[in-house]
Amino acid sequence: MTVFLIYAGAALAEIAGCFAVWSVLRQGAPAFWLLPGVAMLALFAGLLTLIDSAAAGRAFAAYGGVYIAASLAWLWSVEGVRPDRWDLAGGAVCLIGAGLILLGPRAA
């Protein structure tokens, strides 16, 4: 599994899990939505452990950029709110930062 697929799966799982909690607490969704939400959050955490990195913090930092971009995709596809140019510019900056963290040369 490639790093991109792991990060994309983790982002989808985290956003779906958080959205389930958001829906219960802010939009009146049934409380049973918390069960799949918690399962998705556990999946998110498990997926991040698959990243090949000597330091968890580096894997998590790079994931942050992917999470932001995925959140903007969720905003548009699930919530029906089209990201504006500032959302897109910020997401691009975050993805560039994630790339630098993941692909930057490291001392052996």
RODO-2510 file (C-alpha; in nm, 4 decimals, decimal comma):
residues 108
     n   res          X          Y          Z
     1     m     0,0000     0,0000     0,0000
     2     t     0,1442     0,3358    -0,0932
     3     v     0,1867     0,6229     0,1475
     4     f    -0,0733     0,8228    -0,0442
     5     l    -0,3369     0,5511    -0,0102
     6     i    -0,2659     0,5107     0,3598
     7     y    -0,2929     0,8845     0,4196
     8     a    -0,6074     0,9113     0,2045
     9     g    -0,7704     0,6225     0,3923
    10     a    -0,6697     0,7702     0,7263
    11     a    -0,8110     1,1091     0,6283
    12     l    -1,1412     0,9607     0,5149
    13     a    -1,1687     0,7568     0,8347
    14     e    -1,0847     1,0520     1,0604
    15     i    -1,3174     1,2937     0,8853
    16     a    -1,6036     1,0416     0,8815
    17     g    -1,5511     0,9637     1,2511
    18     c    -1,5400     1,3289     1,3489
    19     f    -1,8393     1,4071     1,1273
    20     a    -2,0409     1,1382     1,3055
    21     v    -1,9678     1,3012     1,6425
    22     w    -2,0359     1,6479     1,4950
    23     s    -2,3677     1,5253     1,3574
    24     v    -2,4787     1,3845     1,6938
    25     l    -2,3718     1,6841     1,9015
    26     r    -2,4471     1,9685     1,6600
    27     q    -2,7132     1,8450     1,4204
    28     g    -2,9249     1,6115     1,6311
    29     a    -2,8293     1,2839     1,4607
    30     p    -2,9172     0,9667     1,6531
    31     a    -2,6700     0,8707     1,9258
    32     f    -2,6004     0,5352     1,7593
    33     w    -2,3994     0,7292     1,4973
    34     l    -2,1284     0,7463     1,7641
    35     l    -2,0568     0,3716     1,7264
    36     p    -1,9413     0,3821     1,3635
    37     g    -1,7781     0,7163     1,4391
    38     v    -1,5593     0,5639     1,7098
    39     a    -1,4794     0,2683     1,4816
    40     m    -1,3686     0,5069     1,2068
    41     l    -1,1480     0,6997     1,4479
    42     a    -0,9838     0,3736     1,5587
    43     l    -0,9279     0,2811     1,1926
    44     f    -0,7711     0,6230     1,1340
    45     a    -0,5229     0,5718     1,4183
    46     g    -0,4398     0,2203     1,3015
    47     l    -0,3773     0,3327     0,9440
    48     l    -0,1254     0,5932     1,0549
    49     t     0,0827     0,3194     1,2179
    50     l     0,1389     0,1743     0,8683
    51     i     0,3433     0,4764     0,7596
    52     d     0,7099     0,3840     0,7283
    53     s     0,8734     0,6539     0,9378
    54     a     1,1349     0,6476     1,2097
    55     a     0,9398     0,9147     1,3992
    56     a     0,5664     0,9162     1,4618
    57     g     0,5611     1,2956     1,4780
    58     r     0,6977     1,3243     1,1247
    59     a     0,4356     1,0829     0,9910
    60     f     0,1622     1,2765     1,1730
    61     a     0,2925     1,6148     1,0535
    62     a     0,2940     1,5067     0,6898
    63     y    -0,0538     1,3605     0,7368
    64     g    -0,1777     1,7025     0,8451
    65     g    -0,1458     1,8422     0,4939
    66     v    -0,3339     1,5486     0,3464
    67     y    -0,6031     1,5836     0,6141
    68     i    -0,6576     1,9493     0,5261
    69     a    -0,6939     1,8743     0,1547
    70     a    -0,9289     1,5829     0,2283
    71     s    -1,1351     1,8044     0,4590
    72     l    -1,1839     2,0525     0,1770
    73     a    -1,2933     1,7677    -0,0530
    74     w    -1,5393     1,6555     0,2193
    75     l    -1,6668     2,0124     0,2517
    76     w    -1,7540     2,0137    -0,1163
    77     s    -1,8663     1,6549    -0,1774
    78     v    -2,0555     1,5784     0,1455
    79     e    -2,1584     1,9167     0,2827
    80     g    -2,2213     2,0782    -0,0550
    81     v    -2,0093     2,3866     0,0176
    82     r    -1,7683     2,4717    -0,2618
    83     p    -1,4218     2,5686    -0,1327
    84     d    -1,3226     2,9226    -0,2271
    85     r    -0,9856     3,0310    -0,3647
    86     w    -0,8471     3,0874    -0,0158
    87     d    -0,9439     2,7356     0,0879
    88     l    -0,7747     2,5957    -0,2232
    89     a    -0,4623     2,8094    -0,1822
    90     g    -0,4298     2,7081     0,1818
    91     g    -0,4794     2,3421     0,0950
    92     a    -0,2103     2,3641    -0,1727
    93     v     0,0351     2,5208     0,0732
    94     c    -0,0363     2,2415     0,3204
    95     l     0,0164     1,9703     0,0584
    96     i     0,3464     2,1274    -0,0436
    97     g     0,4504     2,1279     0,3221
    98     a     0,3483     1,7629     0,3604
    99     g     0,5547     1,6775     0,0531
   100     l     0,8586     1,8532     0,1947
   101     i     0,8238     1,6612     0,5198
   102     l     0,7791     1,3251     0,3450
   103     l     1,0316     1,3623     0,0653
   104     g     1,3006     1,5805     0,2202
   105     p     1,6474     1,4241     0,2374
   106     r     1,7291     1,2782     0,5774
   107     a     2,0632     1,2083     0,7331
   108     a     2,1149     0,8330     0,7665
***
